[in-house]
Amino acid sequence: MNQAVHNDNKKVSYAMSTGSTELNVDEVMPHITFSGSEGKVWLNEQRVMLFSQAALGKFRREVLETIGLQRTKAFFLRLGYQLGMLDGELARASKANSTLLERFMIGPELHALRGMVLPEIQKLELGETGEPFHCQVRWNNSYEVEISQVELGLLDEPGCWNLVGYASGYSSTLMQKEIFFQEVSCIACGHEHCIGVGKDAKEWDNYEEIKSYYEKDPLLDELLELQTHVNALKDSLMERDTLAHVVGESKPFKNALKMVTRASDSKVSVLLLGETGVGKEVMARALHQSSDRADKPFIAVNCAAIPPDLIEAELFGVVKGAFTGANTSRPGRFERADTGTLFLDEVVELTPRAQASLLRVLQEQEFERVGDNIVRKIDVRLVAATNEDLSDAVTAGRFRSDLYYRLSAFPVRIPSLRERKDDIPLFVDFFLKKYQALYGKKVRGVSDKGLEMLRTYHWPGNIRELENVIERALILAETGGYISMDLILGPSVPALADGGHALDADGLLTSHDQQTMIKSTKDIASYMLDNELGLDDLEKTLLLKALERGNGKVSKAARLAGMTRPAFAYRLKKNGIDV
């Protein structure tokens, strides 16, 4: 690309000569991977698709006929803007030692690699910090022009809406300020070329008009308002099934929730089974909220967290002087939960005496405080939970069989997160909202690649582990950015094999097996033998690469190759390499 560079204090001006359409894609291609086994294509950590232009054309015509020209234009401008923002984030994260011009050119390169257009930068005025900014670009082979020619015919105004939106979103994200592009001529409306001009948003005379295209469409507000009314009606008709903090749409979870809500209006004791971290307390609260006791107390007790010698006093209360340290009489958890629901987590940890007292409460609905002889009546709905198999505990003599049969009258198994991976995006969204509010920090979400990794991980700690991972990643993430894979990876989430395919140096699809990272001399030897490469090939390649890194200086190249200068010069001559 021919360019003239002018320095004027802190102003750097790049003038691109017309006709320079060659783009350097070497910086971009390493970020693109293909996974044929999964049917996915990745650009950095965002999933991308190869889509039919003909299908897009028919879709555009249908949208235009449905909502009109101006709303269609706004729709595709915003679509392009969002795409540009994602690529702008990629450019901002590129090599730290690259110039602003090099980072800016990643956008046109990505645009070309996506098959959308061949951008030709005709003029670019750029300050060292992005101030000022002025760009003129010719869009060759615009896919939107071809769509218009096939589906829409000659337009009355420029029609490369997606390209304009992309350039605006990309430049604004990269420069971290509001930049708008407008198309000043377009083949779709009879001009010779498609020309776009970009500059600081406020420099446009029609700034307010342009900005309005990127704002949320009133039509969407109307639809959202209608949807809100529909949801309100559903909530009023199905109030008991719409439970706060219950997240999940997968079939295994819905089946468990259905079982819980069916038991909610009865007095039967419910036993929740499932691994640690699956959300047994959340389900117990859901049962309480969907019952006729919803406005009464809900008391939760973790039996494993209470010392064995205090468990009875905690559950049933104590009278003054019952034992050393009992200085006052106080009610236990059962009394506090009267007319409501008591949730006993890790019920298998109860002592034998506490188990006997619990059985009496379940059978007779009465109990005595520790050290008291007064029988107290109680009306409590009991929900117990355990991550162990209670039948095994009965066999081992750790749990009373009669209590086991009483508790297991209505067992409900809560599925593990591995069984409900379709719910992971819902949990991610839920936890992000929770911790963004807690820490006062906003992010744009988890990258597609990061979300894919979350869906692939085994999750031995279930939902609790996922929550901890999201909280940690949010703390580490930059405000306003995406949570990437490297932020998700931590002590509890090991790296996962990437697999799939990538582009080679010529832009051709190749498997990762053919691009294996060589980390040792054994790997080098294996690679050479597998690919039938000889020592001469290796030596010549090494010499040329050393010269390249040494900027053509033999002495520096020799040091990089671990040789003396005479030895390196001899091998250059031997391989016919002139310096």
JONORPE-V735957 format. One record per pair of residues at least 6 apart in sequence whose C-alpha atoms are under 7 Angstrom apart, sorted by the first residue. I is the first residue (numbers start at 1). J is the second residue. D is the distance in whole Angstrom. If there is no record, write none. Layout:
BEGIN
I&J&D / I&J&D
END
This chain:
BEGIN
1&20&5 / 1&22&7 / 2&16&6 / 2&17&6 / 2&20&7 / 3&14&6 / 3&15&5 / 3&16&5 / 3&17&7 / 4&14&6 / 4&15&5 / 5&12&7 / 5&13&6 / 5&14&5 / 6&12&6 / 6&13&5 / 7&13&7 / 10&127&6 / 10&128&6 / 11&126&7 / 11&127&5 / 11&128&7 / 12&125&7 / 12&126&5 / 12&127&5 / 12&128&6 / 13&124&7 / 13&125&4 / 13&126&6 / 14&123&7 / 14&124&5 / 14&125&5 / 14&126&7 / 15&122&7 / 15&123&5 / 15&124&6 / 16&121&6 / 16&122&5 / 16&123&5 / 16&124&7 / 17&122&6 / 18&122&5 / 20&120&6 / 21&119&7 / 21&120&5 / 23&109&6 / 24&109&7 / 25&109&6 / 28&106&7 / 28&110&7 / 29&503&6 / 31&43&5 / 31&44&5 / 32&42&6 / 32&43&5 / 32&44&6 / 32&502&6 / 32&503&7 / 33&41&6 / 33&42&5 / 33&43&7 / 33&501&5 / 33&502&4 / 33&503&7 / 34&40&6 / 34&41&5 / 34&42&6 / 34&500&6 / 34&501&4 / 34&502&5 / 35&41&6 / 35&500&4 / 35&501&5 / 36&500&6 / 36&501&7 / 37&500&7 / 40&47&7 / 41&47&6 / 41&48&6 / 41&49&6 / 42&48&6 / 45&447&6 / 45&448&6 / 45&449&4 / 45&450&7 / 46&447&6 / 46&448&5 / 46&449&6 / 47&448&6 / 47&449&7 / 57&147&5 / 57&151&6 / 58&151&7 / 61&151&6 / 61&152&7 / 63&72&6 / 64&72&5 / 73&161&6 / 74&213&5 / 74&214&7 / 76&161&6 / 76&162&5 / 77&161&5 / 77&162&5 / 77&164&7 / 77&165&4 / 77&214&7 / 78&165&6 / 78&214&6 / 79&162&7 / 80&162&4 / 80&163&6 / 80&165&4 / 80&166&4 / 81&165&4 / 81&166&5 / 81&168&6 / 81&169&4 / 82&169&6 / 83&166&6 / 84&166&4 / 84&167&6 / 84&169&5 / 84&170&4 / 85&169&5 / 85&170&5 / 85&173&6 / 87&107&7 / 87&170&6 / 88&170&5 / 88&171&7 / 88&173&5 / 88&174&5 / 89&173&7 / 89&174&7 / 91&103&5 / 91&106&6 / 91&174&7 / 92&174&6 / 107&170&7 / 108&119&6 / 111&117&6 / 112&118&5 / 112&119&7 / 116&142&6 / 116&143&5 / 117&139&6 / 117&140&6 / 117&141&5 / 117&142&5 / 117&143&6 / 118&139&6 / 118&140&5 / 118&141&6 / 119&137&6 / 119&138&6 / 119&139&5 / 119&140&6 / 120&137&5 / 120&138&5 / 120&139&6 / 121&136&6 / 121&137&4 / 121&138&6 / 122&136&6 / 122&137&5 / 122&138&7 / 123&135&6 / 123&136&5 / 123&137&7 / 124&134&6 / 124&135&4 / 124&136&6 / 125&132&7 / 125&133&6 / 125&134&5 / 125&135&6 / 126&132&6 / 126&133&5 / 126&134&7 / 127&133&7 / 130&175&6 / 133&199&6 / 133&200&6 / 134&198&6 / 134&199&5 / 135&197&6 / 135&198&5 / 135&199&7 / 136&196&6 / 136&197&5 / 136&198&6 / 137&195&6 / 137&196&5 / 137&197&6 / 138&194&6 / 138&195&5 / 138&196&6 / 139&194&5 / 139&195&6 / 140&194&7 / 144&159&7 / 144&160&5 / 145&159&7 / 145&160&7 / 145&187&7 / 145&188&5 / 148&188&6 / 149&188&7 / 154&188&6 / 154&189&5 / 155&188&6 / 155&189&5 / 156&189&6 / 157&189&6 / 158&183&6 / 158&185&6 / 158&186&5 / 158&188&6 / 158&189&6 / 159&186&7 / 159&188&6 / 164&181&6 / 164&182&6 / 164&183&7 / 167&181&6 / 168&179&6 / 168&180&5 / 168&181&5 / 171&179&6 / 172&178&5 / 172&179&5 / 178&200&6 / 178&201&6 / 179&198&7 / 179&199&6 / 179&200&5 / 179&201&5 / 180&198&6 / 180&199&6 / 180&200&6 / 180&201&5 / 181&196&6 / 181&197&5 / 181&198&4 / 181&199&7 / 182&196&6 / 182&197&5 / 182&198&6 / 183&195&6 / 183&196&4 / 183&197&6 / 184&195&6 / 184&196&6 / 184&197&7 / 185&191&6 / 185&193&6 / 185&194&5 / 185&195&5 / 186&193&6 / 186&194&4 / 186&195&6 / 187&193&5 / 187&194&6 / 201&207&6 / 235&242&6 / 240&290&5 / 241&290&7 / 243&286&6 / 246&282&7 / 247&426&7 / 247&427&7 / 248&423&5 / 248&426&7 / 249&423&6 / 250&420&6 / 250&422&6 / 250&423&6 / 252&415&6 / 252&420&7 / 253&415&6 / 256&412&6 / 256&413&7 / 256&414&6 / 259&412&7 / 260&287&6 / 261&287&6 / 261&290&6 / 264&287&5 / 264&288&7 / 264&290&6 / 264&291&5 / 265&291&5 / 265&292&6 / 267&381&6 / 269&381&7 / 269&382&5 / 269&383&6 / 269&407&6 / 269&409&7 / 269&410&7 / 270&382&7 / 270&383&5 / 270&384&6 / 270&407&7 / 270&410&5 / 270&411&6 / 271&383&6 / 271&384&5 / 271&385&6 / 271&407&6 / 271&408&6 / 271&410&6 / 271&411&5 / 271&412&6 / 272&280&6 / 272&384&6 / 272&385&5 / 272&386&7 / 272&411&6 / 272&412&5 / 272&413&6 / 272&414&7 / 273&385&6 / 273&386&6 / 273&387&6 / 273&412&6 / 273&413&5 / 273&414&6 / 274&386&7 / 274&387&5 / 274&413&6 / 274&414&5 / 274&415&7 / 275&387&5 / 275&416&7 / 276&387&6 / 276&461&7 / 277&461&6 / 277&462&5 / 277&463&5 / 277&464&5 / 278&414&7 / 278&416&6 / 278&417&7 / 278&462&5 / 278&463&5 / 279&463&7 / 280&385&7 / 280&414&7 / 284&343&7 / 284&383&7 / 288&294&6 / 288&341&6 / 293&340&5 / 296&339&6 / 296&340&5 / 297&337&5 / 297&340&5 / 297&341&6 / 298&337&6 / 298&340&6 / 298&341&5 / 298&342&6 / 299&333&7 / 299&337&6 / 299&341&6 / 299&342&5 / 299&343&6 / 300&342&6 / 300&343&5 / 300&344&6 / 301&343&6 / 301&344&5 / 301&345&6 / 302&344&6 / 302&345&5 / 302&346&6 / 303&344&7 / 303&345&6 / 303&346&6 / 303&347&6 / 303&349&6 / 303&350&6 / 304&346&6 / 304&349&6 / 308&351&6 / 312&354&6 / 313&332&6 / 313&370&6 / 314&332&5 / 314&333&6 / 315&332&5 / 315&333&5 / 315&334&6 / 316&331&7 / 316&332&4 / 316&333&6 / 316&334&6 / 316&368&7 / 316&369&5 / 316&370&7 / 317&330&6 / 317&331&4 / 317&332&4 / 317&369&5 / 317&370&6 / 318&329&6 / 318&330&6 / 318&331&7 / 318&369&5 / 318&370&5 / 318&371&6 / 319&328&7 / 319&329&4 / 319&330&6 / 319&369&7 / 319&370&6 / 319&371&6 / 319&372&6 / 320&326&5 / 320&327&5 / 320&328&4 / 320&329&4 / 321&327&6 / 322&370&7 / 322&371&5 / 334&342&7 / 337&380&6 / 338&378&6 / 338&379&5 / 338&380&5 / 339&379&5 / 339&380&5 / 340&380&6 / 340&381&6 / 341&380&6 / 341&381&5 / 341&382&6 / 342&380&7 / 342&381&6 / 342&382&5 / 342&383&6 / 343&382&6 / 343&383&5 / 343&384&6 / 344&383&6 / 344&384&5 / 344&385&6 / 345&384&6 / 345&385&5 / 345&386&6 / 346&385&6 / 346&386&5 / 347&384&6 / 347&385&6 / 347&386&6 / 348&386&7 / 348&399&7 / 359&403&6 / 361&367&6 / 365&377&6 / 365&378&5 / 365&379&6 / 366&375&6 / 366&376&5 / 366&377&4 / 366&378&6 / 367&375&6 / 367&376&5 / 367&377&7 / 368&374&6 / 368&375&5 / 368&376&6 / 390&404&7 / 393&399&5 / 394&400&6 / 394&401&6 / 416&462&6 / 417&459&7 / 417&462&5 / 417&463&6 / 418&458&6 / 418&459&7 / 421&455&6 / 424&455&6 / 428&470&7 / 431&467&6 / 431&470&7 / 432&470&7 / 435&471&6 / 436&442&6 / 441&479&6 / 442&479&6 / 442&480&6 / 443&479&6 / 443&480&4 / 443&481&5 / 443&482&6 / 444&480&6 / 444&481&6 / 444&482&5 / 445&482&5 / 445&483&6 / 446&482&6 / 446&483&5 / 446&484&6 / 447&482&6 / 447&483&6 / 447&484&5 / 449&485&7 / 450&484&6 / 450&485&5 / 459&465&7 / 469&488&6 / 473&483&7 / 473&487&5 / 473&488&5 / 474&483&7 / 476&487&7 / 477&483&6 / 477&487&7 / 489&495&6 / 499&512&6 / 500&511&6 / 500&512&6 / 501&509&7 / 501&510&6 / 501&511&4 / 501&512&5 / 502&509&6 / 502&510&6 / 502&511&6 / 502&512&6 / 503&509&5 / 503&510&6 / 504&510&6 / 518&524&6 / 540&575&6 / 546&557&5 / 546&560&6 / 546&561&6 / 547&553&7 / 547&554&7 / 547&557&5 / 549&557&7 / 550&556&5 / 550&557&5 / 554&565&7 / 555&565&5 / 558&564&6 / 558&565&5 / 558&568&6
END
